[in-house]
């Protein structure tokens, strides 16, 4: 990509990392102002090989339809759905942006990256069933979740996910929810599509095999970006008014080199993932669903076990996991010294505080790392009772670096979401963290634009263009339910996924 195009001395924006985050930010900005000079830099020889790669993430369009960790049960027994509303609203903005690209002929075939796959929550035991019932009752109060179904009926669940019901009987205490609006997304393919649009239609260079070694302030307001061509070892220097560090696990080590006080106290805790992949086409075809269970005690939220239909490289797949692993690498293609190099004087209290207050997590990871193939198969058989060991293979997924940050009371806290760290003037921004990540990239970038370009983001021109691309970027669904329902229908129609109900009242 762009290998023959010479570097320029100055850019309006340099994006570090060739994943979904850089691709989304750069494309949104080019659609707002095509004259912006933007450069993308990726250290690997292709884009979308780390966190955005299809095998390295769950591929779920995270909407809180099935992820039980987004609905917390309070001490009084009530269910807090605020996080579910937030995540679902964020994903709806992603769908609106993707629909805009399809409708304006930037993307020809949405089926290359998105498919309709129903989302299910599935639980066992009376207490969990009671929780699931309360969850559904509370969620149905909101337009986002009106169509969610609940069932304890054996025959109905047999239709929803037949391979999970084989070998069970109707006396078992099990229940599930179903949301037809669920989606499976190939974020790797979407990322590559975005970069093709940027290069072909907006003349935006994407340089692979180029590593950013440092980012230093200049005498003016710009940043000096020190780049190394990994193929020739040639050193390159460029100036940029704005810098975005969206390098997944590589974001923290680079951020730590930047001379801004906002980086102080941040650390990273790497967690790797593994999937069981079904190799029997007959079994794969029998399951068309994403089914999420409950995470074990002490497990991180992103470790919720799930049995997923996936579409990767034009082929239907069936995955189960994730199983947690541990590596001191911050990237799948990183160094075993990444974790140790990230420990600085300013983040030692944060790291120690996280370790001291997360002993159950440490125990959980040790148990996961010690698993063999049969141990993993036993976990799968909680979902698929007759799963055969010979029909499932192990595949290493991606690395995730969870955020460690300062906390006055505990020294440090471990965060499992995403967070944008930015300088006071917003001229340098970095995205740290993991899930729900790619699903909510559009909303993250909307917020980032307001950090990085506060004056322009307030202008009528920018706000009008944002409204054209993402109609609900600044609207609340609660106050515009009829308009939202119709827009959700239109986006589903454009993206060729399940069609929800339209509003009876119209827009």
N, C-alpha and C positions, 0 to 999 in steps of 0.2 A: 504494500500500500504506500503510495506517494513517495516511493524510495528515490525516484529520479527528480523530484521537485526540490529545488534548493531552499534552504532555510532563509527566512527573513530575519532582520535584526530585531524587529519589534512586533509584538502581537497585542491585541486587546485582551485575549484570554488564552492561557495555556492550560489544557486539561491533562493531568497525569493519571494514566491508567486507561486501558482500552476495554472497559466494561460497560454495563448498562447505564451506570450513573453518568460517566463522561459523555456517552452517546446521547443520552436524554437531554442533558444540560446544553450541549453544543447545538443540537438540532432545534431545541426550543428557542435558543438565542438567535440562531440563523433565520428562523421563521419570523421572529420579531424584527430583527435588523440584519438583513443579508449582507450589509457592508462591514460587519464586525470581522476582524481578522482573528481567526481561531486556529490553534494548533493542538493536535492530539498526539500524545506520546505513550507508547506501550513497550515494556521491556522484553516481552516474549515475541516470538516471530509471527504470531497471529493475534488478532483481537479475540476477546470473549473466551479465553482459555482457562481462566481461574473461576471466581465465584459465579460469573454469568453463564459458564458452560452448562449445558443441559444435565450432564451426569453429576455435576457438583452442587446441585440444589434440588429442592423438592418439586420445582415446576408448578407449584400451586399458585393460582391467582388468589392470594390471601385476602379473604373477605370476611373472616370470622364466622363463616357458615358452619365450619366443622372443627375449628381449632378451639378446644375447650379452655386453653390458657388465657383466652381473651375475655372470658366471662368469669369474674372472681366471685366466690360465695363469701359474703360478709359473716361476721360472728353471729348476727341475729338471724341468719338463714336467707336473707335477701340476696338477689343476684345483681351485681354491678355490671352493666353492659356498656359502660362508657367507652372502654377500650375497643370493644367490638364495633361500636358505631364509628369510632375514629378510623379504624383500619379499613372497614368496608367503604366508608366515604372516600378514603384515600385511593383505594383500588378503582372506584368508580371514575375518579379523575383520570387514572391511567387509561381506562377504556375509552373515555371521551377523547383523549389525545390520540390514541391509536385510530379511533373512528375518523377523526379529522384527517389524519394522514391517508386513510383509505379513500375517503370522499374526495380528497384533493389530488388523487392519483399519484401520491408519493409511494404508497404501498399497493401492489396489484392484487395480491391474494392473501387475505388474513389467515387462511388455513395453514399457511406455512409456519405460523408461530402460535396460533391459539385454537383450542378445540373445546367444545362443550363436554364436560365430564361432571356428573353430579357429585356434590360434596356431602359426606355423611359424618356425623359423630356417632360413635358406637360405644356402649358401656355394658358392664355386667354387674349384677348385685343390686339389691334393693336401694341402698343408699345412693349409689351412682344414678340409678334410674330416677329417683326422687329429684336429684340435682338436675338431671337432664330435662325433666318435666318443667321445673321452675325456670330453667334457662330459656326454654322455648316460649313459655308464657310471657316472660319479660321481653324477649326479643320481638315477638309478634306485635308488640305495641308500636313498633317503628316501621315506617314504609320500606326501609332497607331489607327487612326480614319477614315481611308479611306472608311470603309464600313458603316458609319453612314448614316441613311436615314432621310429625312425630309418630312413632309406632312401637308397640310392644307385640304386634301380631307376627307370629312366626312366618306365615305364608307371604305376608307383604315384604318382610325383610328378605325372604328367599328370592323374591323378584328383584329386590334392590341389589343384593350382592350374593348370588347363589353359591359361590365356592366357599364363602364363610359360613353358610348354613348347613353344608353337608356334614353329616356325622353328629348333628345336634338334634335335640328334641324339644317339643313345645313346652315342656315344663321348666326349661332353663330361664333364669331371670336375666333377660337381655332386652335392650331397647336401642333405638337408633333415631336419628333425625336425617332428613334428606332435603337438599336444596338443589333443584334442577338448574339453577343459575350458575352453578359452579363451573370453573374453567381450569384447564390445563394449559400452561404457557411454556413455550420453549424460549427462555430469555436469551440463550445464546444466539439463536437464529434472529430474534428481534434486534439484538445488539448489532449483529453483522448487517442487518437491513438498514439500521439507522446510519451506520458508518458509510454504507454504499450511497445512501442519499446525500450525506454530507460531502463526500468526495465528488460524486457525479453531478449533483445539481447545485451545490453551494461552494464548490472549489475549496473545500476544507481539507488540508492534508492530514493524513493519519499515518504517523511513522511508527512502524514496529521495529523491534530490536534496538530500541533507544531507551536508555535508562536515565532518569533524572537523579543526579548525585547530590545536588544541594539547591536550595533556594535562598538567596541572600537579598537584603534590601539594598537599593541603590541610593545615590544622593538625592534623587528626586522621589517620586511616588511609586515608581515601578519596582519590579522584582527582577533580579538577575537569575536566570535559570541555567544551571550548569548540567549539560547533557553529555552522555557518552554513547557513541555508536558502538554497539556490542559486536558488530561484524568487523569493523575496521579499527576499533579502539580510538577513533578520532574524537576529540573533545570539541563541543559546540557550545557557544554561549548565546542566549537570547534574552531580550527584555520583554516583560509582560506587565500590563497594567493590573490584570487580575490573574490569579492562579487558583485552580481547583484541584485538590488532591483526592482523587476517587479511585485509589489503587487497592481497594480491598484490604487484605492483611498488610499490604505494603504502605498503607496510608500513615499509620502511627510512626514507624521509623523515620519517614521523611518529615512528617510534621515536627518531630522532636528536634530536627536540625534547623527549623525555621525560627527566626528571632522574634517571636511574639509571646507575651506573657500568658495568653489564654491557653497555651499548650501545657502549662505546669500542672503536675499531679496526675496526668493521664498515663495509664499503662494498658497492657493488653494481656488477655488470657486466651491462648489458642486451644481450640477444640476441633479435632478432625471428625469426619463422618465416614460411615461405611453403609452400603446397601446390599441387601440380598436381591439378586436379579433372577427372575424366572426364565428358564431356557426351554420350557415346553409351550409351543404355540397354542396347543389346545387349551391349556389352563389360562394362558394370557387372554384368549378370546372370550372366555367365560366371565371375565370380570371387567366391567366398565364403570369404574367409580373410584373416588378418593375417599378412603375410610380412615378417620382419625380416632384413636383411642385416647386414654388418659396417660399422662406421663407418670413414671414411678416416683415415689418419694425421694427427694434429693436430686432428681434429674433436672437439668436445665430445660426451660420451656420449649426450646426448639427441638428437643429430643422426643416429643410425643410420637409414639409408634403409629405408623400409617401404612396402609396397603393401597398403592396408587397405580392407576392407569396412567401411562405416560406416552407421549408421541415424540420420538427422538429420531432424527435423520430419516423421516418419512415412514417410520416403523412403529407399530404399537408395542409397548413394553409393559412389564409389570414389576414393580419394585416394592420392597418392604424394608422399613427401617425408620429413621436412621439409627445405627449403632454408633455410640460415641467412641472415639479413640483419642489418643493424646500424642502430640508431636510438638517439639519446641519450634517448629517452623511456623511462620506467620502466613506463608503462601504454600500452595501445593508444590510449586516450583521454586521454593525459597531455600533458606539456609537453616541448618539445625542450630545456628547461633543466634537466630532472630530474637528469641525470647530473652536470652541473656544480654544481648546488646541493647534491648529496650529498657532495661532496668537502669534508672538514673536516680541521683540523689533526691530529686523533687517528687518521684513517684514511689519511693520505697515505703513510706507510711501507708500509701493507698494499697499497694500490693500486699503488704503484711496484714492490713486490716481485712482485706478480702479473703486471704487464706484463713485467717483465724475464725472468721464468721461463716465460712462455707465448708466446714469439715464434711457434712453429708454429701456435698458435690464431689469432693475429693474421693470419698469412699465409692460413690457411684461410678466415677471414671475408672477407678482401679478395677472394679468389678467388670466393667464393660471391656476394658483392655485385655482382661484375662480370659475372655470368652473364646471358645473354639467354634467350629462350624455347627456342631450338634447343639451347643448352647444357644446359638442364634436361631437354629431351626426350632428349638423349643419355644422361643419367644414368638416366632412366626405361627406356630401351631396354636397359640392362643387366639389367633385370627382364623387360620386355615387348618382345621384339625387333621386333615389327611395329607398335609404337605409332605412331599418326598424329598429327602436330602439331596438326591441326585439331580433334582429338577431346579435347584437354586444354586447360583454362584455368587461369590462375594466380589464386590467392586468398591474401590476406594472413592469416596466422594470428596468434596472440597474442604479446605481449611476455613474456619471462622475464628476471628479474633474478637472476643467479647470485650466490651469496654470496662476498664477499671478507672474510677475517678475518685477524687477526694470526697470525704464525708467527715464533717466535724465531730460527729458522735462515734462512728465506728472506724475512723481512719480512712477507710475506702469502701466503696460499694461496687458490686459487679452488675453491670447493666446488660440486658439481653436484647435491647432494641438497637436503633440507629441514632446517631447524634451528629449534628453539624457543628464543628468547632471553627470559629472564625475570628479574625482580628477585629479590633474595634471599628476600623474603617471598612471592613468587609472585603478588602482587596485580596485577601487570601482566605480560602475556605477549605476545610477537609471533612470528609465523611468517614466516621468511625462506626464500627458495630456490624450487626448482621441482620437477622430476620426482623420484620418482613421485607426489608431491603428492596429487591428488584420490583416487587409488586407495587410498591408505593413510591417508586423513583420519581414519578411526575410530581406528586405532591411535595416531596423533599426538595425538588428543584424549584418549584414555585416559591417555597419559603426561602431557599438559598438566593434566588434573584433579589429578594427584598433585603437580605443581608448585604449582598455584593453591590447592588445597584439601587440604593434606597431612593434616590431622586427620580431616576428613570422609571422605576417600578411604580411610582405614584403618578406618573404622567398619564394623560388621557390616551395617548397613542399606545403605550405599552399595555395598559389595562384593557383597551379595546381588542388588541391582538390576542391577549391571554383569553379573553372571553370568547373569541372566535374559535380558539383551539380547544379550550377547556371551559365550557359554559358555566360549570359550577365551581370554578376555582375560588370564588369569593362569596358563594351563596350557601346558605344553610339549607339542608334538605327538609328539616322540620318545618320551615316557614314557606317552602315551595314544593310541597309534596306532589301535586298534580303535574307540574312542569318536570320534576325529577323523574316521575314514573314514565312519562312519555319520552323523555330523553334516554332513559335506560333502555326502553323498547327500541328506539331508533339505533342506539349504539349496538345492541344485540343483533339487530337486523343487518347492520353494516359489517359487523365482525363475524357474521354467520354462526352465531352461537345460539343457545336456547333463548326463545322469545318469552319474556315475562309478560305480565298483564299490563295493558295500557290503562291510563287513568280514564274513568268514566266521564269526568268533568272536562277533560281536555285542557289544553294550555291556555 
